[in-house]
Amino acid sequence: MRRTKRYTLEGGANPLFHLYKTVSFWKTFKNIIVIEAGRFVPFAGWKNALYRRLLGMKIGYGTAFAYKVVPDIIFPEQISVGRNTIIGYNTTILAHEYLTSEYRIGPVVIGNNVMIGANCTILPGIEIGDGAVVSAMTLVNKDVPPGAFAGGNPMIIKPVSAKS
């Protein structure tokens, strides 16, 4: 099970329809402006500074978010990325999920020296270990151990084999 906290609204209301009962409109508006600007900034250092200072994300030195990466627009402060990591083109990192009867929030922790391919979706409550590789177009729906290779939908993990 992913590490998420579950919340419900009174009367069983659809949480996404009542989004601004669960999160501030102004916080979300600011996050959308910063993320949309960051998606097109061509310099990794500038993008990291925007995300650190204005969104509260934790991003290690030497990490690069490729063109059009989308961090969570509602809870970006739940995202932590280690040093020297690459997040591939058009990847989405979610720290929340809204369902018809509840919503869930969970931290996303991406380690050091991780390579995430293009067009991936990382779900909330996931941890990707140091040195892991996630292939393009993968739905990351469970933890990826350090050094492992993961890919596909459903995601298949190939652990690091012991050296003889």
Order of alpha helices (4+ residues) and beta strands (2+ residues): beta-alpha-alpha-alpha-beta-beta-beta-beta-beta-beta-beta-beta-beta-beta-beta-beta-beta-beta-beta-beta
